[in-house]
Amino acid sequence: MRRPRATSVTTALLVYVLLLFSLQLFLLAVAAEAFLSGEPSLAWAATALSAVLALTALLFYRYLRRV
């Protein structure tokens, strides 16, 4: 049986992953709009930050699968 503390940590990490995913979707929309409006520096910055968030969310998700 799982301990209550492990369950709360898992829930907190899952909420954090969902938050990161939501922020990543927003950044992808910003990047697409910046590409279409001709602002490549903003588009590449948003794309890079979105990639970092995707990697972070993936690492947290892999950690959750082990817990």
All heavy atoms as TSV, in Angstrom:
chain	resi	resn	atom	element	x	y	z
A	1	MET	N	N	0.842	-1.187	0.000
A	1	MET	CA	C	0.000	0.000	0.000
A	1	MET	C	C	0.879	1.240	0.000
A	1	MET	O	O	1.904	1.285	0.658
A	1	MET	CB	C	-0.897	-0.027	1.221
A	1	MET	CG	C	-1.872	1.094	1.257
A	1	MET	SD	S	-3.030	0.813	2.601
A	1	MET	CE	C	-4.298	1.856	2.038
A	2	ARG	N	N	0.458	2.247	-0.754
A	2	ARG	CA	C	1.253	3.463	-0.841
A	2	ARG	C	C	1.046	4.330	0.390
A	2	ARG	O	O	-0.033	4.379	0.960
A	2	ARG	CB	C	0.868	4.247	-2.073
A	2	ARG	CG	C	1.194	3.491	-3.324
A	2	ARG	CD	C	0.744	4.246	-4.493
A	2	ARG	NE	N	1.822	5.135	-4.893
A	2	ARG	CZ	C	1.797	5.878	-5.972
A	2	ARG	NH1	N	0.760	5.857	-6.741
A	2	ARG	NH2	N	2.811	6.647	-6.298
A	3	ARG	N	N	2.083	5.006	0.744
A	3	ARG	CA	C	2.000	5.925	1.866
A	3	ARG	C	C	1.304	7.207	1.430
A	3	ARG	O	O	1.397	7.610	0.274
A	3	ARG	CB	C	3.395	6.257	2.365
A	3	ARG	CG	C	4.146	5.055	2.873
A	3	ARG	CD	C	5.488	5.465	3.376
A	3	ARG	NE	N	6.085	6.448	2.462
A	3	ARG	CZ	C	7.356	6.521	2.182
A	3	ARG	NH1	N	8.189	5.678	2.704
A	3	ARG	NH2	N	7.821	7.438	1.366
A	4	PRO	N	N	0.633	7.915	2.350
A	4	PRO	CA	C	-0.039	9.169	1.994
A	4	PRO	C	C	0.934	10.232	1.492
A	4	PRO	O	O	0.621	11.005	0.617
A	4	PRO	CB	C	-0.715	9.611	3.290
A	4	PRO	CG	C	-0.824	8.383	4.116
A	4	PRO	CD	C	0.305	7.495	3.699
A	5	ARG	N	N	2.142	10.260	2.031
A	5	ARG	CA	C	3.128	11.259	1.604
A	5	ARG	C	C	3.538	11.019	0.158
A	5	ARG	O	O	3.665	11.956	-0.621
A	5	ARG	CB	C	4.339	11.230	2.516
A	5	ARG	CG	C	5.396	12.233	2.113
A	5	ARG	CD	C	6.344	12.506	3.247
A	5	ARG	NE	N	7.450	13.318	2.838
A	5	ARG	CZ	C	7.422	14.635	2.791
A	5	ARG	NH1	N	6.321	15.278	3.101
A	5	ARG	NH2	N	8.484	15.330	2.419
A	6	ALA	N	N	3.738	9.771	-0.219
A	6	ALA	CA	C	4.110	9.464	-1.599
A	6	ALA	C	C	2.988	9.847	-2.551
A	6	ALA	O	O	3.237	10.352	-3.652
A	6	ALA	CB	C	4.448	7.991	-1.735
A	7	THR	N	N	1.763	9.662	-2.140
A	7	THR	CA	C	0.627	10.031	-2.970
A	7	THR	C	C	0.548	11.542	-3.138
A	7	THR	O	O	0.281	12.032	-4.234
A	7	THR	CB	C	-0.681	9.499	-2.355
A	7	THR	OG1	O	-0.562	8.093	-2.199
A	7	THR	CG2	C	-1.860	9.818	-3.231
A	8	SER	N	N	0.805	12.291	-2.076
A	8	SER	CA	C	0.747	13.748	-2.182
A	8	SER	C	C	1.878	14.286	-3.044
A	8	SER	O	O	1.682	15.235	-3.797
A	8	SER	CB	C	0.759	14.398	-0.800
A	8	SER	OG	O	1.969	14.137	-0.138
A	9	VAL	N	N	3.048	13.681	-2.969
A	9	VAL	CA	C	4.165	14.095	-3.815
A	9	VAL	C	C	3.848	13.798	-5.274
A	9	VAL	O	O	4.091	14.619	-6.160
A	9	VAL	CB	C	5.478	13.396	-3.369
A	9	VAL	CG1	C	6.568	13.581	-4.402
A	9	VAL	CG2	C	5.913	13.915	-2.021
A	10	THR	N	N	3.267	12.641	-5.527
A	10	THR	CA	C	2.891	12.275	-6.886
A	10	THR	C	C	1.849	13.235	-7.436
A	10	THR	O	O	1.944	13.678	-8.581
A	10	THR	CB	C	2.346	10.836	-6.911
A	10	THR	OG1	O	3.342	9.968	-6.399
A	10	THR	CG2	C	1.975	10.421	-8.306
A	11	THR	N	N	0.870	13.575	-6.639
A	11	THR	CA	C	-0.166	14.517	-7.067
A	11	THR	C	C	0.433	15.894	-7.352
A	11	THR	O	O	0.087	16.533	-8.349
A	11	THR	CB	C	-1.265	14.628	-6.002
A	11	THR	OG1	O	-1.790	13.331	-5.742
A	11	THR	CG2	C	-2.373	15.558	-6.440
A	12	ALA	N	N	1.317	16.353	-6.497
A	12	ALA	CA	C	1.950	17.655	-6.700
A	12	ALA	C	C	2.772	17.667	-7.987
A	12	ALA	O	O	2.730	18.643	-8.751
A	12	ALA	CB	C	2.831	17.996	-5.509
A	13	LEU	N	N	3.513	16.601	-8.248
A	13	LEU	CA	C	4.301	16.550	-9.477
A	13	LEU	C	C	3.419	16.466	-10.714
A	13	LEU	O	O	3.724	17.069	-11.742
A	13	LEU	CB	C	5.263	15.360	-9.434
A	13	LEU	CG	C	6.516	15.553	-8.604
A	13	LEU	CD1	C	7.334	14.272	-8.580
A	13	LEU	CD2	C	7.350	16.690	-9.133
A	14	LEU	N	N	2.304	15.773	-10.612
A	14	LEU	CA	C	1.386	15.689	-11.735
A	14	LEU	C	C	0.772	17.060	-12.038
A	14	LEU	O	O	0.651	17.445	-13.205
A	14	LEU	CB	C	0.292	14.669	-11.449
A	14	LEU	CG	C	-0.673	14.390	-12.590
A	14	LEU	CD1	C	0.077	13.871	-13.807
A	14	LEU	CD2	C	-1.723	13.400	-12.160
A	15	VAL	N	N	0.404	17.797	-11.009
A	15	VAL	CA	C	-0.119	19.154	-11.212
A	15	VAL	C	C	0.948	20.039	-11.846
A	15	VAL	O	O	0.667	20.827	-12.750
A	15	VAL	CB	C	-0.616	19.741	-9.872
A	15	VAL	CG1	C	-0.885	21.233	-9.983
A	15	VAL	CG2	C	-1.855	19.017	-9.416
A	16	TYR	N	N	2.190	19.906	-11.414
A	16	TYR	CA	C	3.291	20.681	-11.972
A	16	TYR	C	C	3.500	20.337	-13.444
A	16	TYR	O	O	3.720	21.229	-14.267
A	16	TYR	CB	C	4.555	20.437	-11.153
A	16	TYR	CG	C	5.665	21.386	-11.472
A	16	TYR	CD1	C	5.546	22.745	-11.207
A	16	TYR	CD2	C	6.853	20.940	-12.050
A	16	TYR	CE1	C	6.553	23.625	-11.501
A	16	TYR	CE2	C	7.873	21.819	-12.348
A	16	TYR	CZ	C	7.724	23.158	-12.067
A	16	TYR	OH	O	8.721	24.032	-12.379
A	17	VAL	N	N	3.424	19.073	-13.795
A	17	VAL	CA	C	3.573	18.656	-15.193
A	17	VAL	C	C	2.448	19.242	-16.037
A	17	VAL	O	O	2.683	19.738	-17.147
A	17	VAL	CB	C	3.615	17.116	-15.306
A	17	VAL	CG1	C	3.426	16.659	-16.742
A	17	VAL	CG2	C	4.923	16.584	-14.754
A	18	LEU	N	N	1.238	19.232	-15.532
A	18	LEU	CA	C	0.112	19.819	-16.265
A	18	LEU	C	C	0.282	21.323	-16.436
A	18	LEU	O	O	-0.041	21.877	-17.491
A	18	LEU	CB	C	-1.201	19.504	-15.562
A	18	LEU	CG	C	-1.650	18.052	-15.637
A	18	LEU	CD1	C	-2.888	17.827	-14.780
A	18	LEU	CD2	C	-1.911	17.643	-17.065
A	19	LEU	N	N	0.801	21.996	-15.425
A	19	LEU	CA	C	1.081	23.424	-15.530
A	19	LEU	C	C	2.143	23.699	-16.592
A	19	LEU	O	O	2.009	24.625	-17.400
A	19	LEU	CB	C	1.561	23.953	-14.179
A	19	LEU	CG	C	0.666	24.960	-13.513
A	19	LEU	CD1	C	0.924	24.975	-12.029
A	19	LEU	CD2	C	0.859	26.306	-14.110
A	20	LEU	N	N	3.204	22.910	-16.589
A	20	LEU	CA	C	4.257	23.073	-17.593
A	20	LEU	C	C	3.718	22.833	-19.000
A	20	LEU	O	O	4.067	23.548	-19.939
A	20	LEU	CB	C	5.419	22.113	-17.310
A	20	LEU	CG	C	6.305	22.456	-16.133
A	20	LEU	CD1	C	7.344	21.353	-15.925
A	20	LEU	CD2	C	6.990	23.780	-16.331
A	21	PHE	N	N	2.858	21.835	-19.132
A	21	PHE	CA	C	2.280	21.537	-20.433
A	21	PHE	C	C	1.413	22.697	-20.924
A	21	PHE	O	O	1.468	23.079	-22.094
A	21	PHE	CB	C	1.462	20.245	-20.349
A	21	PHE	CG	C	0.875	19.830	-21.655
A	21	PHE	CD1	C	1.680	19.363	-22.674
A	21	PHE	CD2	C	-0.491	19.915	-21.862
A	21	PHE	CE1	C	1.142	18.983	-23.888
A	21	PHE	CE2	C	-1.040	19.538	-23.066
A	21	PHE	CZ	C	-0.219	19.072	-24.089
A	22	SER	N	N	0.628	23.280	-20.035
A	22	SER	CA	C	-0.213	24.422	-20.407
A	22	SER	C	C	0.631	25.614	-20.833
A	22	SER	O	O	0.337	26.276	-21.835
A	22	SER	CB	C	-1.104	24.829	-19.235
A	22	SER	OG	O	-1.929	23.778	-18.859
A	23	LEU	N	N	1.681	25.892	-20.093
A	23	LEU	CA	C	2.573	26.988	-20.443
A	23	LEU	C	C	3.272	26.719	-21.769
A	23	LEU	O	O	3.468	27.628	-22.583
A	23	LEU	CB	C	3.600	27.213	-19.332
A	23	LEU	CG	C	4.550	28.391	-19.509
A	23	LEU	CD1	C	3.775	29.693	-19.649
A	23	LEU	CD2	C	5.507	28.465	-18.336
A	24	GLN	N	N	3.612	25.470	-22.016
A	24	GLN	CA	C	4.265	25.117	-23.270
A	24	GLN	C	C	3.323	25.349	-24.449
A	24	GLN	O	O	3.736	25.868	-25.497
A	24	GLN	CB	C	4.718	23.670	-23.247
A	24	GLN	CG	C	5.399	23.254	-24.523
A	24	GLN	CD	C	5.593	21.764	-24.616
A	24	GLN	OE1	O	5.094	21.024	-23.788
A	24	GLN	NE2	N	6.298	21.338	-25.633
A	25	LEU	N	N	2.073	24.986	-24.321
A	25	LEU	CA	C	1.108	25.232	-25.396
A	25	LEU	C	C	0.948	26.721	-25.666
A	25	LEU	O	O	0.858	27.146	-26.819
A	25	LEU	CB	C	-0.241	24.608	-25.049
A	25	LEU	CG	C	-0.317	23.096	-25.173
A	25	LEU	CD1	C	-1.690	22.613	-24.733
A	25	LEU	CD2	C	-0.033	22.657	-26.586
A	26	PHE	N	N	0.926	27.527	-24.618
A	26	PHE	CA	C	0.849	28.968	-24.792
A	26	PHE	C	C	2.081	29.482	-25.542
A	26	PHE	O	O	1.964	30.308	-26.450
A	26	PHE	CB	C	0.722	29.660	-23.435
A	26	PHE	CG	C	0.844	31.150	-23.505
A	26	PHE	CD1	C	-0.186	31.915	-24.022
A	26	PHE	CD2	C	1.990	31.783	-23.063
A	26	PHE	CE1	C	-0.067	33.287	-24.099
A	26	PHE	CE2	C	2.117	33.143	-23.139
A	26	PHE	CZ	C	1.078	33.916	-23.646
A	27	LEU	N	N	3.251	29.012	-25.167
A	27	LEU	CA	C	4.475	29.461	-25.831
A	27	LEU	C	C	4.521	29.021	-27.292
A	27	LEU	O	O	5.034	29.749	-28.143
A	27	LEU	CB	C	5.707	28.947	-25.089
A	27	LEU	CG	C	6.022	29.693	-23.808
A	27	LEU	CD1	C	7.129	28.982	-23.045
A	27	LEU	CD2	C	6.421	31.125	-24.103
A	28	LEU	N	N	3.994	27.860	-27.596
A	28	LEU	CA	C	3.931	27.439	-28.989
A	28	LEU	C	C	3.009	28.343	-29.796
A	28	LEU	O	O	3.299	28.671	-30.951
A	28	LEU	CB	C	3.480	25.988	-29.087
A	28	LEU	CG	C	4.538	24.952	-28.737
A	28	LEU	CD1	C	3.926	23.557	-28.740
A	28	LEU	CD2	C	5.704	25.020	-29.691
A	29	ALA	N	N	1.907	28.778	-29.205
A	29	ALA	CA	C	1.016	29.720	-29.884
A	29	ALA	C	C	1.708	31.062	-30.099
A	29	ALA	O	O	1.586	31.680	-31.173
A	29	ALA	CB	C	-0.258	29.906	-29.077
A	30	VAL	N	N	2.458	31.524	-29.106
A	30	VAL	CA	C	3.220	32.775	-29.241
A	30	VAL	C	C	4.264	32.640	-30.344
A	30	VAL	O	O	4.440	33.542	-31.161
A	30	VAL	CB	C	3.880	33.158	-27.901
A	30	VAL	CG1	C	4.896	34.270	-28.078
A	30	VAL	CG2	C	2.827	33.557	-26.887
A	31	ALA	N	N	4.942	31.502	-30.387
A	31	ALA	CA	C	5.963	31.291	-31.412
A	31	ALA	C	C	5.345	31.269	-32.809
A	31	ALA	O	O	5.885	31.872	-33.742
A	31	ALA	CB	C	6.709	29.989	-31.147
A	32	ALA	N	N	4.214	30.595	-32.957
A	32	ALA	CA	C	3.558	30.551	-34.266
A	32	ALA	C	C	3.108	31.940	-34.695
A	32	ALA	O	O	3.290	32.330	-35.863
A	32	ALA	CB	C	2.367	29.602	-34.212
A	33	GLU	N	N	2.552	32.712	-33.786
A	33	GLU	CA	C	2.118	34.068	-34.119
A	33	GLU	C	C	3.313	34.958	-34.467
A	33	GLU	O	O	3.235	35.775	-35.386
A	33	GLU	CB	C	1.345	34.665	-32.954
A	33	GLU	CG	C	0.758	36.014	-33.258
A	33	GLU	CD	C	-0.060	36.572	-32.110
A	33	GLU	OE1	O	-0.503	35.794	-31.249
A	33	GLU	OE2	O	-0.248	37.792	-32.091
A	34	ALA	N	N	4.413	34.781	-33.737
A	34	ALA	CA	C	5.604	35.586	-34.024
A	34	ALA	C	C	6.185	35.225	-35.393
A	34	ALA	O	O	6.635	36.111	-36.128
A	34	ALA	CB	C	6.649	35.386	-32.928
A	35	PHE	N	N	6.204	33.956	-35.756
A	35	PHE	CA	C	6.675	33.557	-37.083
A	35	PHE	C	C	5.809	34.189	-38.170
A	35	PHE	O	O	6.315	34.687	-39.165
A	35	PHE	CB	C	6.668	32.037	-37.246
A	35	PHE	CG	C	7.935	31.364	-36.822
A	35	PHE	CD1	C	7.907	30.342	-35.882
A	35	PHE	CD2	C	9.156	31.728	-37.362
A	35	PHE	CE1	C	9.061	29.710	-35.485
A	35	PHE	CE2	C	10.326	31.099	-36.976
A	35	PHE	CZ	C	10.278	30.096	-36.028
A	36	LEU	N	N	4.494	34.162	-37.962
A	36	LEU	CA	C	3.585	34.700	-38.969
A	36	LEU	C	C	3.646	36.220	-39.067
A	36	LEU	O	O	3.383	36.779	-40.135
A	36	LEU	CB	C	2.152	34.255	-38.670
A	36	LEU	CG	C	1.881	32.767	-38.849
A	36	LEU	CD1	C	0.469	32.426	-38.388
A	36	LEU	CD2	C	2.096	32.347	-40.294
A	37	SER	N	N	3.985	36.885	-37.980
A	37	SER	CA	C	4.050	38.346	-38.007
A	37	SER	C	C	5.431	38.868	-38.370
A	37	SER	O	O	5.635	40.080	-38.434
A	37	SER	CB	C	3.604	38.926	-36.668
A	37	SER	OG	O	4.538	38.589	-35.659
A	38	GLY	N	N	6.378	37.985	-38.605
A	38	GLY	CA	C	7.704	38.412	-39.052
A	38	GLY	C	C	8.644	38.840	-37.942
A	38	GLY	O	O	9.502	39.697	-38.161
A	39	GLU	N	N	8.507	38.278	-36.768
A	39	GLU	CA	C	9.417	38.565	-35.650
A	39	GLU	C	C	10.184	37.291	-35.297
A	39	GLU	O	O	9.851	36.581	-34.346
A	39	GLU	CB	C	8.633	39.057	-34.440
A	39	GLU	CG	C	7.904	40.358	-34.663
A	39	GLU	CD	C	7.174	40.823	-33.426
A	39	GLU	OE1	O	7.665	40.557	-32.315
A	39	GLU	OE2	O	6.119	41.423	-33.582
A	40	PRO	N	N	11.232	37.000	-36.051
A	40	PRO	CA	C	11.920	35.720	-35.842
A	40	PRO	C	C	12.629	35.594	-34.488
A	40	PRO	O	O	12.711	34.494	-33.942
A	40	PRO	CB	C	12.919	35.655	-36.985
A	40	PRO	CG	C	13.067	37.044	-37.472
A	40	PRO	CD	C	11.804	37.765	-37.147
A	41	SER	N	N	13.119	36.694	-33.936
A	41	SER	CA	C	13.829	36.577	-32.654
A	41	SER	C	C	12.874	36.147	-31.535
A	41	SER	O	O	13.221	35.303	-30.709
A	41	SER	CB	C	14.512	37.894	-32.301
A	41	SER	OG	O	13.557	38.931	-32.182
A	42	LEU	N	N	11.675	36.722	-31.511
A	42	LEU	CA	C	10.686	36.314	-30.515
A	42	LEU	C	C	10.236	34.880	-30.764
A	42	LEU	O	O	10.062	34.100	-29.822
A	42	LEU	CB	C	9.475	37.258	-30.549
A	42	LEU	CG	C	8.305	36.891	-29.637
A	42	LEU	CD1	C	8.740	36.909	-28.176
A	42	LEU	CD2	C	7.146	37.829	-29.879
A	43	ALA	N	N	10.076	34.527	-32.011
A	43	ALA	CA	C	9.631	33.170	-32.345
A	43	ALA	C	C	10.649	32.132	-31.899
A	43	ALA	O	O	10.279	31.115	-31.307
A	43	ALA	CB	C	9.385	33.065	-33.841
A	44	TRP	N	N	11.920	32.368	-32.152
A	44	TRP	CA	C	12.941	31.397	-31.757
A	44	TRP	C	C	13.100	31.329	-30.240
A	44	TRP	O	O	13.334	30.255	-29.676
A	44	TRP	CB	C	14.269	31.690	-32.424
A	44	TRP	CG	C	14.260	31.294	-33.861
A	44	TRP	CD1	C	14.322	32.117	-34.942
A	44	TRP	CD2	C	14.152	29.959	-34.379
A	44	TRP	NE1	N	14.247	31.374	-36.101
A	44	TRP	CE2	C	14.142	30.060	-35.789
A	44	TRP	CE3	C	14.036	28.716	-33.796
A	44	TRP	CZ2	C	14.043	28.948	-36.605
A	44	TRP	CZ3	C	13.929	27.596	-34.614
A	44	TRP	CH2	C	13.937	27.719	-36.002
A	45	ALA	N	N	12.965	32.474	-29.567
A	45	ALA	CA	C	13.053	32.472	-28.106
A	45	ALA	C	C	11.899	31.680	-27.496
A	45	ALA	O	O	12.095	30.876	-26.578
A	45	ALA	CB	C	13.052	33.900	-27.581
A	46	ALA	N	N	10.693	31.894	-28.005
A	46	ALA	CA	C	9.535	31.153	-27.491
A	46	ALA	C	C	9.658	29.671	-27.805
A	46	ALA	O	O	9.294	28.825	-26.984
A	46	ALA	CB	C	8.239	31.718	-28.078
A	47	THR	N	N	10.185	29.345	-28.978
A	47	THR	CA	C	10.372	27.942	-29.347
A	47	THR	C	C	11.395	27.267	-28.439
A	47	THR	O	O	11.190	26.138	-27.984
A	47	THR	CB	C	10.806	27.831	-30.821
A	47	THR	OG1	O	9.822	28.459	-31.640
A	47	THR	CG2	C	10.984	26.395	-31.241
A	48	ALA	N	N	12.487	27.958	-28.159
A	48	ALA	CA	C	13.520	27.394	-27.284
A	48	ALA	C	C	12.992	27.188	-25.869
A	48	ALA	O	O	13.221	26.135	-25.257
A	48	ALA	CB	C	14.738	28.308	-27.262
A	49	LEU	N	N	12.260	28.170	-25.362
A	49	LEU	CA	C	11.700	28.039	-24.019
A	49	LEU	C	C	10.660	26.931	-23.966
A	49	LEU	O	O	10.593	26.171	-22.991
A	49	LEU	CB	C	11.092	29.364	-23.570
A	49	LEU	CG	C	10.666	29.475	-22.119
A	49	LEU	CD1	C	11.807	29.127	-21.170
A	49	LEU	CD2	C	10.168	30.872	-21.844
A	50	SER	N	N	9.884	26.791	-25.013
A	50	SER	CA	C	8.904	25.714	-25.081
A	50	SER	C	C	9.592	24.348	-25.092
A	50	SER	O	O	9.122	23.408	-24.458
A	50	SER	CB	C	8.036	25.870	-26.328
A	50	SER	OG	O	7.124	24.825	-26.432
A	51	ALA	N	N	10.702	24.241	-25.791
A	51	ALA	CA	C	11.448	22.979	-25.821
A	51	ALA	C	C	12.013	22.643	-24.439
A	51	ALA	O	O	11.986	21.480	-24.017
A	51	ALA	CB	C	12.571	23.057	-26.845
A	52	VAL	N	N	12.499	23.645	-23.729
A	52	VAL	CA	C	13.012	23.420	-22.374
A	52	VAL	C	C	11.880	22.953	-21.453
A	52	VAL	O	O	12.056	22.027	-20.654
A	52	VAL	CB	C	13.688	24.696	-21.829
A	52	VAL	CG1	C	13.968	24.581	-20.337
A	52	VAL	CG2	C	14.967	24.976	-22.592
A	53	LEU	N	N	10.724	23.578	-21.573
A	53	LEU	CA	C	9.579	23.166	-20.755
A	53	LEU	C	C	9.128	21.752	-21.104
A	53	LEU	O	O	8.757	20.979	-20.219
A	53	LEU	CB	C	8.419	24.141	-20.927
A	53	LEU	CG	C	8.597	25.503	-20.273
A	53	LEU	CD1	C	7.416	26.398	-20.601
A	53	LEU	CD2	C	8.758	25.368	-18.788
A	54	ALA	N	N	9.166	21.407	-22.381
A	54	ALA	CA	C	8.781	20.049	-22.786
A	54	ALA	C	C	9.745	19.031	-22.196
A	54	ALA	O	O	9.321	17.976	-21.705
A	54	ALA	CB	C	8.764	19.942	-24.305
A	55	LEU	N	N	11.031	19.328	-22.220
A	55	LEU	CA	C	12.019	18.424	-21.646
A	55	LEU	C	C	11.820	18.284	-20.137
A	55	LEU	O	O	11.865	17.174	-19.597
A	55	LEU	CB	C	13.430	18.916	-21.954
A	55	LEU	CG	C	14.564	18.066	-21.410
A	55	LEU	CD1	C	14.545	16.682	-22.051
A	55	LEU	CD2	C	15.887	18.746	-21.666
A	56	THR	N	N	11.562	19.394	-19.466
A	56	THR	CA	C	11.330	19.356	-18.024
A	56	THR	C	C	10.094	18.530	-17.687
A	56	THR	O	O	10.113	17.707	-16.770
A	56	THR	CB	C	11.181	20.782	-17.471
A	56	THR	OG1	O	12.320	21.554	-17.847
A	56	THR	CG2	C	11.035	20.771	-15.971
A	57	ALA	N	N	9.014	18.752	-18.429
A	57	ALA	CA	C	7.787	17.988	-18.185
A	57	ALA	C	C	8.014	16.499	-18.449
A	57	ALA	O	O	7.522	15.652	-17.707
A	57	ALA	CB	C	6.663	18.509	-19.064
A	58	LEU	N	N	8.783	16.186	-19.487
A	58	LEU	CA	C	9.076	14.786	-19.792
A	58	LEU	C	C	9.888	14.138	-18.670
A	58	LEU	O	O	9.612	13.004	-18.275
A	58	LEU	CB	C	9.823	14.671	-21.116
A	58	LEU	CG	C	10.206	13.267	-21.552
A	58	LEU	CD1	C	8.958	12.460	-21.881
A	58	LEU	CD2	C	11.131	13.323	-22.741
A	59	LEU	N	N	10.853	14.847	-18.140
A	59	LEU	CA	C	11.653	14.308	-17.039
A	59	LEU	C	C	10.802	14.078	-15.788
A	59	LEU	O	O	10.940	13.055	-15.119
A	59	LEU	CB	C	12.820	15.240	-16.731
A	59	LEU	CG	C	13.913	15.286	-17.790
A	59	LEU	CD1	C	14.951	16.341	-17.430
A	59	LEU	CD2	C	14.564	13.933	-17.963
A	60	PHE	N	N	9.927	15.033	-15.473
A	60	PHE	CA	C	9.035	14.848	-14.334
A	60	PHE	C	C	8.098	13.669	-14.563
A	60	PHE	O	O	7.826	12.888	-13.656
A	60	PHE	CB	C	8.223	16.107	-14.051
A	60	PHE	CG	C	8.952	17.120	-13.224
A	60	PHE	CD1	C	8.996	18.442	-13.613
A	60	PHE	CD2	C	9.568	16.767	-12.043
A	60	PHE	CE1	C	9.664	19.384	-12.859
A	60	PHE	CE2	C	10.232	17.695	-11.275
A	60	PHE	CZ	C	10.285	19.009	-11.692
A	61	TYR	N	N	7.589	13.532	-15.781
A	61	TYR	CA	C	6.688	12.422	-16.093
A	61	TYR	C	C	7.402	11.080	-15.958
A	61	TYR	O	O	6.856	10.134	-15.413
A	61	TYR	CB	C	6.123	12.599	-17.491
A	61	TYR	CG	C	5.172	11.499	-17.880
A	61	TYR	CD1	C	3.910	11.416	-17.310
A	61	TYR	CD2	C	5.547	10.530	-18.803
A	61	TYR	CE1	C	3.048	10.403	-17.648
A	61	TYR	CE2	C	4.681	9.513	-19.140
A	61	TYR	CZ	C	3.439	9.449	-18.571
A	61	TYR	OH	O	2.589	8.438	-18.907
A	62	ARG	N	N	8.637	11.009	-16.420
A	62	ARG	CA	C	9.404	9.764	-16.281
A	62	ARG	C	C	9.655	9.453	-14.813
A	62	ARG	O	O	9.620	8.295	-14.398
A	62	ARG	CB	C	10.715	9.863	-17.040
A	62	ARG	CG	C	10.495	9.822	-18.552
A	62	ARG	CD	C	11.776	9.791	-19.301
A	62	ARG	NE	N	12.423	8.502	-19.081
A	62	ARG	CZ	C	13.660	8.220	-19.395
A	62	ARG	NH1	N	14.400	9.152	-19.949
A	62	ARG	NH2	N	14.167	7.043	-19.191
A	63	TYR	N	N	9.895	10.493	-14.010
A	63	TYR	CA	C	10.066	10.287	-12.573
A	63	TYR	C	C	8.770	9.760	-11.952
A	63	TYR	O	O	8.797	8.874	-11.096
A	63	TYR	CB	C	10.500	11.592	-11.899
A	63	TYR	CG	C	10.577	11.487	-10.406
A	63	TYR	CD1	C	11.624	10.796	-9.796
A	63	TYR	CD2	C	9.597	12.026	-9.592
A	63	TYR	CE1	C	11.691	10.673	-8.419
A	63	TYR	CE2	C	9.650	11.911	-8.222
A	63	TYR	CZ	C	10.696	11.234	-7.640
A	63	TYR	OH	O	10.763	11.127	-6.282
A	64	LEU	N	N	7.638	10.313	-12.390
A	64	LEU	CA	C	6.351	9.859	-11.857
A	64	LEU	C	C	6.078	8.402	-12.186
A	64	LEU	O	O	5.458	7.693	-11.398
A	64	LEU	CB	C	5.221	10.723	-12.414
A	64	LEU	CG	C	5.028	12.077	-11.766
A	64	LEU	CD1	C	3.970	12.866	-12.530
A	64	LEU	CD2	C	4.620	11.913	-10.321
A	65	ARG	N	N	6.513	7.956	-13.343
A	65	ARG	CA	C	6.280	6.572	-13.727
A	65	ARG	C	C	7.064	5.614	-12.827
A	65	ARG	O	O	6.676	4.480	-12.642
A	65	ARG	CB	C	6.679	6.347	-15.179
A	65	ARG	CG	C	5.950	7.216	-16.150
A	65	ARG	CD	C	4.963	6.616	-16.983
A	65	ARG	NE	N	5.272	5.273	-17.424
A	65	ARG	CZ	C	4.345	4.495	-17.942
A	65	ARG	NH1	N	3.128	4.935	-18.066
A	65	ARG	NH2	N	4.641	3.287	-18.338
A	66	ARG	N	N	8.175	6.074	-12.263
A	66	ARG	CA	C	8.976	5.231	-11.383
A	66	ARG	C	C	8.440	5.204	-9.959
A	66	ARG	O	O	8.677	4.263	-9.235
A	66	ARG	CB	C	10.416	5.737	-11.335
A	66	ARG	CG	C	11.189	5.358	-12.547
A	66	ARG	CD	C	12.635	5.589	-12.301
A	66	ARG	NE	N	13.154	6.391	-13.409
A	66	ARG	CZ	C	14.150	7.199	-13.329
A	66	ARG	NH1	N	14.772	7.370	-12.185
A	66	ARG	NH2	N	14.552	7.871	-14.371
A	67	VAL	N	N	7.755	6.257	-9.547
A	67	VAL	CA	C	7.270	6.356	-8.159
A	67	VAL	C	C	6.106	5.454	-7.909
A	67	VAL	O	O	5.466	4.883	-8.604
A	67	VAL	CB	C	6.880	7.804	-7.817
A	67	VAL	CG1	C	6.171	7.874	-6.484
A	67	VAL	CG2	C	8.101	8.683	-7.807
